Amino acid sequence: MEENKEHFRHLMLFYYRKGKNASQATNSICSVYGEGALAERTVRKWFAKFRASDFNLKDH
């Protein structure tokens, strides 16, 4: 399960670097992996870390 979470984190970082917002990233990821695969709240949390220059994708 942890490797799935880390995979999603890589995807979130990808969309962040492409200039997408959390809602757009969530919609894109869920369109591939299924509705509810990822909560927008989770994406917002990770985007906040990225904005703070924290690009560590391990859950800490």
PDB file of N, CA, C, O and CB in Angstrom:
ATOM      1  N   MET A   1       0.820  -1.198   0.000  1.00  0.00           N
ATOM      2  CA  MET A   1       0.000   0.000   0.000  1.00  0.00           C
ATOM      3  C   MET A   1       0.864   1.263   0.000  1.00  0.00           C
ATOM      4  O   MET A   1       0.534   2.242  -0.669  1.00  0.00           O
ATOM      5  CB  MET A   1      -0.933  -0.002   1.207  1.00  0.00           C
ATOM      6  N   GLU A   2       1.965   1.242   0.746  1.00  0.00           N
ATOM      7  CA  GLU A   2       2.841   2.415   0.824  1.00  0.00           C
ATOM      8  C   GLU A   2       3.415   2.776  -0.545  1.00  0.00           C
ATOM      9  O   GLU A   2       3.587   3.956  -0.852  1.00  0.00           O
ATOM     10  CB  GLU A   2       3.979   2.162   1.817  1.00  0.00           C
ATOM     11  N   GLU A   3       3.714   1.769  -1.370  1.00  0.00           N
ATOM     12  CA  GLU A   3       4.253   2.091  -2.694  1.00  0.00           C
ATOM     13  C   GLU A   3       3.200   2.775  -3.563  1.00  0.00           C
ATOM     14  O   GLU A   3       3.550   3.615  -4.392  1.00  0.00           O
ATOM     15  CB  GLU A   3       4.764   0.819  -3.389  1.00  0.00           C
ATOM     16  N   ASN A   4       1.916   2.438  -3.396  1.00  0.00           N
ATOM     17  CA  ASN A   4       0.851   3.148  -4.109  1.00  0.00           C
ATOM     18  C   ASN A   4       0.795   4.603  -3.672  1.00  0.00           C
ATOM     19  O   ASN A   4       0.654   5.500  -4.504  1.00  0.00           O
ATOM     20  CB  ASN A   4      -0.508   2.471  -3.870  1.00  0.00           C
ATOM     21  N   LYS A   5       0.905   4.837  -2.374  1.00  0.00           N
ATOM     22  CA  LYS A   5       0.877   6.206  -1.858  1.00  0.00           C
ATOM     23  C   LYS A   5       2.044   7.001  -2.431  1.00  0.00           C
ATOM     24  O   LYS A   5       1.880   8.150  -2.843  1.00  0.00           O
ATOM     25  CB  LYS A   5       0.927   6.212  -0.313  1.00  0.00           C
ATOM     26  N   GLU A   6       3.220   6.384  -2.454  1.00  0.00           N
ATOM     27  CA  GLU A   6       4.388   7.090  -2.982  1.00  0.00           C
ATOM     28  C   GLU A   6       4.235   7.351  -4.483  1.00  0.00           C
ATOM     29  O   GLU A   6       4.671   8.389  -4.979  1.00  0.00           O
ATOM     30  CB  GLU A   6       5.671   6.281  -2.711  1.00  0.00           C
ATOM     31  N   HIS A   7       3.626   6.425  -5.195  1.00  0.00           N
ATOM     32  CA  HIS A   7       3.353   6.626  -6.625  1.00  0.00           C
ATOM     33  C   HIS A   7       2.453   7.847  -6.810  1.00  0.00           C
ATOM     34  O   HIS A   7       2.718   8.688  -7.669  1.00  0.00           O
ATOM     35  CB  HIS A   7       2.689   5.360  -7.250  1.00  0.00           C
ATOM     36  N   PHE A   8       1.400   7.949  -6.013  1.00  0.00           N
ATOM     37  CA  PHE A   8       0.509   9.104  -6.094  1.00  0.00           C
ATOM     38  C   PHE A   8       1.261  10.395  -5.764  1.00  0.00           C
ATOM     39  O   PHE A   8       0.990  11.438  -6.358  1.00  0.00           O
ATOM     40  CB  PHE A   8      -0.687   8.926  -5.143  1.00  0.00           C
ATOM     41  N   ARG A   9       2.197  10.330  -4.827  1.00  0.00           N
ATOM     42  CA  ARG A   9       2.977  11.524  -4.473  1.00  0.00           C
ATOM     43  C   ARG A   9       3.830  11.980  -5.645  1.00  0.00           C
ATOM     44  O   ARG A   9       3.973  13.179  -5.885  1.00  0.00           O
ATOM     45  CB  ARG A   9       3.868  11.246  -3.252  1.00  0.00           C
ATOM     46  N   HIS A  10       4.400  11.020  -6.378  1.00  0.00           N
ATOM     47  CA  HIS A  10       5.147  11.379  -7.586  1.00  0.00           C
ATOM     48  C   HIS A  10       4.226  12.062  -8.597  1.00  0.00           C
ATOM     49  O   HIS A  10       4.603  13.049  -9.228  1.00  0.00           O
ATOM     50  CB  HIS A  10       5.800  10.127  -8.216  1.00  0.00           C
ATOM     51  N   LEU A  11       3.023  11.526  -8.741  1.00  0.00           N
ATOM     52  CA  LEU A  11       2.064  12.142  -9.659  1.00  0.00           C
ATOM     53  C   LEU A  11       1.697  13.554  -9.200  1.00  0.00           C
ATOM     54  O   LEU A  11       1.598  14.469 -10.018  1.00  0.00           O
ATOM     55  CB  LEU A  11       0.797  11.275  -9.770  1.00  0.00           C
ATOM     56  N   MET A  12       1.495  13.730  -7.898  1.00  0.00           N
ATOM     57  CA  MET A  12       1.164  15.057  -7.378  1.00  0.00           C
ATOM     58  C   MET A  12       2.295  16.037  -7.657  1.00  0.00           C
ATOM     59  O   MET A  12       2.047  17.179  -8.045  1.00  0.00           O
ATOM     60  CB  MET A  12       0.878  14.992  -5.868  1.00  0.00           C
ATOM     61  N   LEU A  13       3.532  15.600  -7.462  1.00  0.00           N
ATOM     62  CA  LEU A  13       4.678  16.466  -7.736  1.00  0.00           C
ATOM     63  C   LEU A  13       4.741  16.812  -9.224  1.00  0.00           C
ATOM     64  O   LEU A  13       5.029  17.953  -9.587  1.00  0.00           O
ATOM     65  CB  LEU A  13       5.991  15.786  -7.286  1.00  0.00           C
ATOM     66  N   PHE A  14       4.477  15.844 -10.071  1.00  0.00           N
ATOM     67  CA  PHE A  14       4.438  16.071 -11.520  1.00  0.00           C
ATOM     68  C   PHE A  14       3.440  17.175 -11.867  1.00  0.00           C
ATOM     69  O   PHE A  14       3.776  18.117 -12.585  1.00  0.00           O
ATOM     70  CB  PHE A  14       4.068  14.768 -12.262  1.00  0.00           C
ATOM     71  N   TYR A  15       2.219  17.057 -11.359  1.00  0.00           N
ATOM     72  CA  TYR A  15       1.194  18.063 -11.659  1.00  0.00           C
ATOM     73  C   TYR A  15       1.529  19.411 -11.022  1.00  0.00           C
ATOM     74  O   TYR A  15       1.246  20.457 -11.606  1.00  0.00           O
ATOM     75  CB  TYR A  15      -0.178  17.584 -11.173  1.00  0.00           C
ATOM     76  N   TYR A  16       2.123  19.394  -9.839  1.00  0.00           N
ATOM     77  CA  TYR A  16       2.547  20.641  -9.197  1.00  0.00           C
ATOM     78  C   TYR A  16       3.557  21.368 -10.080  1.00  0.00           C
ATOM     79  O   TYR A  16       3.446  22.572 -10.311  1.00  0.00           O
ATOM     80  CB  TYR A  16       3.155  20.360  -7.802  1.00  0.00           C
ATOM     81  N   ARG A  17       4.532  20.628 -10.562  1.00  0.00           N
ATOM     82  CA  ARG A  17       5.575  21.235 -11.404  1.00  0.00           C
ATOM     83  C   ARG A  17       5.036  21.678 -12.758  1.00  0.00           C
ATOM     84  O   ARG A  17       5.623  22.552 -13.396  1.00  0.00           O
ATOM     85  CB  ARG A  17       6.719  20.253 -11.609  1.00  0.00           C
ATOM     86  N   LYS A  18       3.940  21.096 -13.201  1.00  0.00           N
ATOM     87  CA  LYS A  18       3.298  21.530 -14.444  1.00  0.00           C
ATOM     88  C   LYS A  18       2.441  22.771 -14.235  1.00  0.00           C
ATOM     89  O   LYS A  18       1.892  23.315 -15.193  1.00  0.00           O
ATOM     90  CB  LYS A  18       2.445  20.406 -15.016  1.00  0.00           C
ATOM     91  N   GLY A  19       2.323  23.225 -12.983  1.00  0.00           N
ATOM     92  CA  GLY A  19       1.567  24.434 -12.689  1.00  0.00           C
ATOM     93  C   GLY A  19       0.084  24.200 -12.457  1.00  0.00           C
ATOM     94  O   GLY A  19      -0.703  25.147 -12.458  1.00  0.00           O
ATOM     95  N   LYS A  20      -0.303  22.945 -12.260  1.00  0.00           N
ATOM     96  CA  LYS A  20      -1.715  22.641 -11.991  1.00  0.00           C
ATOM     97  C   LYS A  20      -2.035  22.949 -10.536  1.00  0.00           C
ATOM     98  O   LYS A  20      -1.145  22.962  -9.686  1.00  0.00           O
ATOM     99  CB  LYS A  20      -2.038  21.154 -12.314  1.00  0.00           C
ATOM    100  N   ASN A  21      -3.308  23.198 -10.255  1.00  0.00           N
ATOM    101  CA  ASN A  21      -3.704  23.377  -8.860  1.00  0.00           C
ATOM    102  C   ASN A  21      -4.156  22.027  -8.294  1.00  0.00           C
ATOM    103  O   ASN A  21      -4.239  21.037  -9.022  1.00  0.00           O
ATOM    104  CB  ASN A  21      -4.841  24.447  -8.733  1.00  0.00           C
ATOM    105  N   ALA A  22      -4.445  21.999  -7.006  1.00  0.00           N
ATOM    106  CA  ALA A  22      -4.788  20.736  -6.342  1.00  0.00           C
ATOM    107  C   ALA A  22      -6.034  20.094  -6.937  1.00  0.00           C
ATOM    108  O   ALA A  22      -6.094  18.874  -7.089  1.00  0.00           O
ATOM    109  CB  ALA A  22      -4.996  20.968  -4.855  1.00  0.00           C
ATOM    110  N   SER A  23      -7.015  20.901  -7.269  1.00  0.00           N
ATOM    111  CA  SER A  23      -8.253  20.370  -7.843  1.00  0.00           C
ATOM    112  C   SER A  23      -8.002  19.725  -9.205  1.00  0.00           C
ATOM    113  O   SER A  23      -8.509  18.639  -9.485  1.00  0.00           O
ATOM    114  CB  SER A  23      -9.297  21.483  -7.976  1.00  0.00           C
ATOM    115  N   GLN A  24      -7.226  20.391 -10.041  1.00  0.00           N
ATOM    116  CA  GLN A  24      -6.904  19.847 -11.364  1.00  0.00           C
ATOM    117  C   GLN A  24      -6.108  18.550 -11.240  1.00  0.00           C
ATOM    118  O   GLN A  24      -6.366  17.584 -11.958  1.00  0.00           O
ATOM    119  CB  GLN A  24      -6.113  20.876 -12.191  1.00  0.00           C
ATOM    120  N   ALA A  25      -5.144  18.536 -10.328  1.00  0.00           N
ATOM    121  CA  ALA A  25      -4.331  17.337 -10.129  1.00  0.00           C
ATOM    122  C   ALA A  25      -5.193  16.173  -9.642  1.00  0.00           C
ATOM    123  O   ALA A  25      -5.059  15.050 -10.127  1.00  0.00           O
ATOM    124  CB  ALA A  25      -3.199  17.616  -9.126  1.00  0.00           C
ATOM    125  N   THR A  26      -6.071  16.446  -8.689  1.00  0.00           N
ATOM    126  CA  THR A  26      -6.961  15.404  -8.170  1.00  0.00           C
ATOM    127  C   THR A  26      -7.831  14.837  -9.282  1.00  0.00           C
ATOM    128  O   THR A  26      -7.960  13.620  -9.416  1.00  0.00           O
ATOM    129  CB  THR A  26      -7.843  15.959  -7.042  1.00  0.00           C
ATOM    130  N   ASN A  27      -8.424  15.712 -10.074  1.00  0.00           N
ATOM    131  CA  ASN A  27      -9.284  15.257 -11.172  1.00  0.00           C
ATOM    132  C   ASN A  27      -8.518  14.416 -12.178  1.00  0.00           C
ATOM    133  O   ASN A  27      -9.025  13.397 -12.647  1.00  0.00           O
ATOM    134  CB  ASN A  27      -9.916  16.448 -11.876  1.00  0.00           C
ATOM    135  N   SER A  28      -7.310  14.828 -12.513  1.00  0.00           N
ATOM    136  CA  SER A  28      -6.502  14.080 -13.478  1.00  0.00           C
ATOM    137  C   SER A  28      -6.135  12.700 -12.948  1.00  0.00           C
ATOM    138  O   SER A  28      -6.252  11.704 -13.662  1.00  0.00           O
ATOM    139  CB  SER A  28      -5.233  14.857 -13.822  1.00  0.00           C
ATOM    140  N   ILE A  29      -5.697  12.641 -11.708  1.00  0.00           N
ATOM    141  CA  ILE A  29      -5.294  11.362 -11.114  1.00  0.00           C
ATOM    142  C   ILE A  29      -6.500  10.438 -10.970  1.00  0.00           C
ATOM    143  O   ILE A  29      -6.415   9.252 -11.287  1.00  0.00           O
ATOM    144  CB  ILE A  29      -4.626  11.587  -9.738  1.00  0.00           C
ATOM    145  N   CYS A  30      -7.611  10.974 -10.496  1.00  0.00           N
ATOM    146  CA  CYS A  30      -8.807  10.150 -10.293  1.00  0.00           C
ATOM    147  C   CYS A  30      -9.437   9.715 -11.613  1.00  0.00           C
ATOM    148  O   CYS A  30     -10.130   8.699 -11.654  1.00  0.00           O
ATOM    149  CB  CYS A  30      -9.831  10.911  -9.464  1.00  0.00           C
ATOM    150  N   SER A  31      -9.213  10.456 -12.684  1.00  0.00           N
ATOM    151  CA  SER A  31      -9.750  10.032 -13.982  1.00  0.00           C
ATOM    152  C   SER A  31      -9.054   8.769 -14.470  1.00  0.00           C
ATOM    153  O   SER A  31      -9.621   8.011 -15.257  1.00  0.00           O
ATOM    154  CB  SER A  31      -9.596  11.153 -15.022  1.00  0.00           C
ATOM    155  N   VAL A  32      -7.835   8.542 -14.009  1.00  0.00           N
ATOM    156  CA  VAL A  32      -7.089   7.337 -14.389  1.00  0.00           C
ATOM    157  C   VAL A  32      -7.286   6.217 -13.369  1.00  0.00           C
ATOM    158  O   VAL A  32      -7.518   5.069 -13.747  1.00  0.00           O
ATOM    159  CB  VAL A  32      -5.594   7.658 -14.532  1.00  0.00           C
ATOM    160  N   TYR A  33      -7.195   6.543 -12.082  1.00  0.00           N
ATOM    161  CA  TYR A  33      -7.195   5.526 -11.029  1.00  0.00           C
ATOM    162  C   TYR A  33      -8.556   5.292 -10.393  1.00  0.00           C
ATOM    163  O   TYR A  33      -8.703   4.406  -9.551  1.00  0.00           O
ATOM    164  CB  TYR A  33      -6.226   5.910  -9.969  1.00  0.00           C
ATOM    165  N   GLY A  34      -9.538   6.067 -10.783  1.00  0.00           N
ATOM    166  CA  GLY A  34     -10.885   5.873 -10.260  1.00  0.00           C
ATOM    167  C   GLY A  34     -11.275   6.928  -9.251  1.00  0.00           C
ATOM    168  O   GLY A  34     -10.451   7.445  -8.497  1.00  0.00           O
ATOM    169  N   GLU A  35     -12.561   7.229  -9.264  1.00  0.00           N
ATOM    170  CA  GLU A  35     -13.113   8.219  -8.338  1.00  0.00           C
ATOM    171  C   GLU A  35     -12.817   7.789  -6.904  1.00  0.00           C
ATOM    172  O   GLU A  35     -13.046   6.639  -6.529  1.00  0.00           O
ATOM    173  CB  GLU A  35     -14.646   8.393  -8.556  1.00  0.00           C
ATOM    174  N   GLY A  36     -12.319   8.705  -6.127  1.00  0.00           N
ATOM    175  CA  GLY A  36     -12.017   8.399  -4.735  1.00  0.00           C
ATOM    176  C   GLY A  36     -10.646   7.789  -4.511  1.00  0.00           C
ATOM    177  O   GLY A  36     -10.302   7.447  -3.380  1.00  0.00           O
ATOM    178  N   ALA A  37      -9.854   7.645  -5.571  1.00  0.00           N
ATOM    179  CA  ALA A  37      -8.512   7.082  -5.414  1.00  0.00           C
ATOM    180  C   ALA A  37      -7.636   7.987  -4.554  1.00  0.00           C
ATOM    181  O   ALA A  37      -6.707   7.533  -3.887  1.00  0.00           O
ATOM    182  CB  ALA A  37      -7.858   6.865  -6.786  1.00  0.00           C
ATOM    183  N   LEU A  38      -7.955   9.271  -4.587  1.00  0.00           N
ATOM    184  CA  LEU A  38      -7.157  10.262  -3.886  1.00  0.00           C
ATOM    185  C   LEU A  38      -8.066  11.422  -3.493  1.00  0.00           C
ATOM    186  O   LEU A  38      -8.861  11.898  -4.303  1.00  0.00           O
ATOM    187  CB  LEU A  38      -5.964  10.752  -4.765  1.00  0.00           C
ATOM    188  N   ALA A  39      -7.946  11.865  -2.269  1.00  0.00           N
ATOM    189  CA  ALA A  39      -8.770  12.986  -1.797  1.00  0.00           C
ATOM    190  C   ALA A  39      -8.092  14.312  -2.138  1.00  0.00           C
ATOM    191  O   ALA A  39      -6.872  14.441  -2.037  1.00  0.00           O
ATOM    192  CB  ALA A  39      -9.016  12.884  -0.264  1.00  0.00           C
ATOM    193  N   GLU A  40      -8.893  15.286  -2.539  1.00  0.00           N
ATOM    194  CA  GLU A  40      -8.333  16.607  -2.849  1.00  0.00           C
ATOM    195  C   GLU A  40      -7.633  17.200  -1.629  1.00  0.00           C
ATOM    196  O   GLU A  40      -6.642  17.918  -1.766  1.00  0.00           O
ATOM    197  CB  GLU A  40      -9.441  17.560  -3.338  1.00  0.00           C
ATOM    198  N   ARG A  41      -8.140  16.906  -0.456  1.00  0.00           N
ATOM    199  CA  ARG A  41      -7.513  17.388   0.780  1.00  0.00           C
ATOM    200  C   ARG A  41      -6.064  16.900   0.887  1.00  0.00           C
ATOM    201  O   ARG A  41      -5.182  17.646   1.312  1.00  0.00           O
ATOM    202  CB  ARG A  41      -8.322  16.922   2.011  1.00  0.00           C
ATOM    203  N   THR A  42      -5.830  15.657   0.502  1.00  0.00           N
ATOM    204  CA  THR A  42      -4.482  15.088   0.518  1.00  0.00           C
ATOM    205  C   THR A  42      -3.583  15.829  -0.465  1.00  0.00           C
ATOM    206  O   THR A  42      -2.438  16.151  -0.150  1.00  0.00           O
ATOM    207  CB  THR A  42      -4.521  13.585   0.178  1.00  0.00           C
ATOM    208  N   VAL A  43      -4.107  16.094  -1.651  1.00  0.00           N
ATOM    209  CA  VAL A  43      -3.326  16.802  -2.668  1.00  0.00           C
ATOM    210  C   VAL A  43      -2.994  18.212  -2.181  1.00  0.00           C
ATOM    211  O   VAL A  43      -1.874  18.687  -2.373  1.00  0.00           O
ATOM    212  CB  VAL A  43      -4.100  16.860  -4.014  1.00  0.00           C
ATOM    213  N   ARG A  44      -3.950  18.875  -1.558  1.00  0.00           N
ATOM    214  CA  ARG A  44      -3.697  20.219  -1.024  1.00  0.00           C
ATOM    215  C   ARG A  44      -2.584  20.187   0.021  1.00  0.00           C
ATOM    216  O   ARG A  44      -1.744  21.085   0.059  1.00  0.00           O
ATOM    217  CB  ARG A  44      -4.983  20.808  -0.410  1.00  0.00           C
ATOM    218  N   LYS A  45      -2.573  19.158   0.869  1.00  0.00           N
ATOM    219  CA  LYS A  45      -1.535  19.016   1.899  1.00  0.00           C
ATOM    220  C   LYS A  45      -0.155  18.886   1.254  1.00  0.00           C
ATOM    221  O   LYS A  45       0.800  19.542   1.670  1.00  0.00           O
ATOM    222  CB  LYS A  45      -1.822  17.788   2.797  1.00  0.00           C
ATOM    223  N   TRP A  46      -0.062  18.035   0.240  1.00  0.00           N
ATOM    224  CA  TRP A  46       1.224  17.828  -0.422  1.00  0.00           C
ATOM    225  C   TRP A  46       1.649  19.042  -1.235  1.00  0.00           C
ATOM    226  O   TRP A  46       2.836  19.367  -1.274  1.00  0.00           O
ATOM    227  CB  TRP A  46       1.158  16.608  -1.320  1.00  0.00           C
ATOM    228  N   PHE A  47       0.711  19.716  -1.882  1.00  0.00           N
ATOM    229  CA  PHE A  47       1.051  20.928  -2.630  1.00  0.00           C
ATOM    230  C   PHE A  47       1.602  21.994  -1.677  1.00  0.00           C
ATOM    231  O   PHE A  47       2.514  22.734  -2.045  1.00  0.00           O
ATOM    232  CB  PHE A  47      -0.192  21.469  -3.391  1.00  0.00           C
ATOM    233  N   ALA A  48       1.063  22.079  -0.468  1.00  0.00           N
ATOM    234  CA  ALA A  48       1.573  23.033   0.524  1.00  0.00           C
ATOM    235  C   ALA A  48       3.023  22.704   0.869  1.00  0.00           C
ATOM    236  O   ALA A  48       3.842  23.611   1.020  1.00  0.00           O
ATOM    237  CB  ALA A  48       0.697  23.016   1.805  1.00  0.00           C
ATOM    238  N   LYS A  49       3.346  21.423   0.993  1.00  0.00           N
ATOM    239  CA  LYS A  49       4.734  21.013   1.260  1.00  0.00           C
ATOM    240  C   LYS A  49       5.634  21.407   0.096  1.00  0.00           C
ATOM    241  O   LYS A  49       6.738  21.914   0.295  1.00  0.00           O
ATOM    242  CB  LYS A  49       4.818  19.487   1.507  1.00  0.00           C
ATOM    243  N   PHE A  50       5.152  21.170  -1.117  1.00  0.00           N
ATOM    244  CA  PHE A  50       5.951  21.518  -2.293  1.00  0.00           C
ATOM    245  C   PHE A  50       6.201  23.027  -2.349  1.00  0.00           C
ATOM    246  O   PHE A  50       7.311  23.457  -2.662  1.00  0.00           O
ATOM    247  CB  PHE A  50       5.247  21.045  -3.582  1.00  0.00           C
ATOM    248  N   ARG A  51       5.177  23.832  -2.048  1.00  0.00           N
ATOM    249  CA  ARG A  51       5.338  25.291  -2.048  1.00  0.00           C
ATOM    250  C   ARG A  51       6.367  25.732  -1.008  1.00  0.00           C
ATOM    251  O   ARG A  51       7.019  26.762  -1.175  1.00  0.00           O
ATOM    252  CB  ARG A  51       3.990  25.979  -1.777  1.00  0.00           C
ATOM    253  N   ALA A  52       6.513  24.952   0.066  1.00  0.00           N
ATOM    254  CA  ALA A  52       7.492  25.247   1.114  1.00  0.00           C
ATOM    255  C   ALA A  52       8.858  24.638   0.783  1.00  0.00           C
ATOM    256  O   ALA A  52       9.736  24.568   1.644  1.00  0.00           O
ATOM    257  CB  ALA A  52       6.995  24.720   2.469  1.00  0.00           C
ATOM    258  N   SER A  53       9.031  24.202  -0.458  1.00  0.00           N
ATOM    259  CA  SER A  53      10.278  23.598  -0.953  1.00  0.00           C
ATOM    260  C   SER A  53      10.608  22.275  -0.281  1.00  0.00           C
ATOM    261  O   SER A  53      11.775  21.889  -0.211  1.00  0.00           O
ATOM    262  CB  SER A  53      11.426  24.553  -0.751  1.00  0.00           C
ATOM    263  N   ASP A  54       9.606  21.585   0.207  1.00  0.00           N
ATOM    264  CA  ASP A  54       9.783  20.243   0.776  1.00  0.00           C
ATOM    265  C   ASP A  54       9.337  19.243  -0.283  1.00  0.00           C
ATOM    266  O   ASP A  54       8.144  19.015  -0.483  1.00  0.00           O
ATOM    267  CB  ASP A  54       8.965  20.059   2.123  1.00  0.00           C
ATOM    268  N   PHE A  55      10.321  18.651  -0.957  1.00  0.00           N
ATOM    269  CA  PHE A  55      10.016  17.722  -2.038  1.00  0.00           C
ATOM    270  C   PHE A  55      10.280  16.269  -1.651  1.00  0.00           C
ATOM    271  O   PHE A  55      10.347  15.396  -2.516  1.00  0.00           O
ATOM    272  CB  PHE A  55      10.826  18.078  -3.262  1.00  0.00           C
ATOM    273  N   ASN A  56      10.429  16.011  -0.350  1.00  0.00           N
ATOM    274  CA  ASN A  56      10.597  14.649   0.145  1.00  0.00           C
ATOM    275  C   ASN A  56       9.259  13.928   0.007  1.00  0.00           C
ATOM    276  O   ASN A  56       8.258  14.355   0.584  1.00  0.00           O
ATOM    277  CB  ASN A  56      11.100  14.637   1.633  1.00  0.00           C
ATOM    278  N   LEU A  57       9.240  12.845  -0.751  1.00  0.00           N
ATOM    279  CA  LEU A  57       7.987  12.145  -1.026  1.00  0.00           C
ATOM    280  C   LEU A  57       7.688  11.029  -0.036  1.00  0.00           C
ATOM    281  O   LEU A  57       6.669  10.349  -0.155  1.00  0.00           O
ATOM    282  CB  LEU A  57       8.021  11.579  -2.410  1.00  0.00           C
ATOM    283  N   LYS A  58       8.560  10.838   0.933  1.00  0.00           N
ATOM    284  CA  LYS A  58       8.286   9.865   1.996  1.00  0.00           C
ATOM    285  C   LYS A  58       7.337  10.502   2.996  1.00  0.00           C
ATOM    286  O   LYS A  58       7.403  11.705   3.246  1.00  0.00           O
ATOM    287  CB  LYS A  58       9.606   9.396   2.699  1.00  0.00           C
ATOM    288  N   ASP A  59       6.460   9.697   3.563  1.00  0.00           N
ATOM    289  CA  ASP A  59       5.524  10.205   4.569  1.00  0.00           C
ATOM    290  C   ASP A  59       6.282  10.403   5.869  1.00  0.00           C
ATOM    291  O   ASP A  59       6.829   9.456   6.433  1.00  0.00           O
ATOM    292  CB  ASP A  59       4.313   9.233   4.770  1.00  0.00           C
ATOM    293  N   HIS A  60       6.310  11.652   6.342  1.00  0.00           N
ATOM    294  CA  HIS A  60       7.044  11.918   7.587  1.00  0.00           C
ATOM    295  C   HIS A  60       6.194  12.614   8.589  1.00  0.00           C
ATOM    296  O   HIS A  60       6.657  12.913   9.691  1.00  0.00           O
ATOM    297  CB  HIS A  60       8.270  12.738   7.322  1.00  0.00           C
TER     298      HIS A  60
END
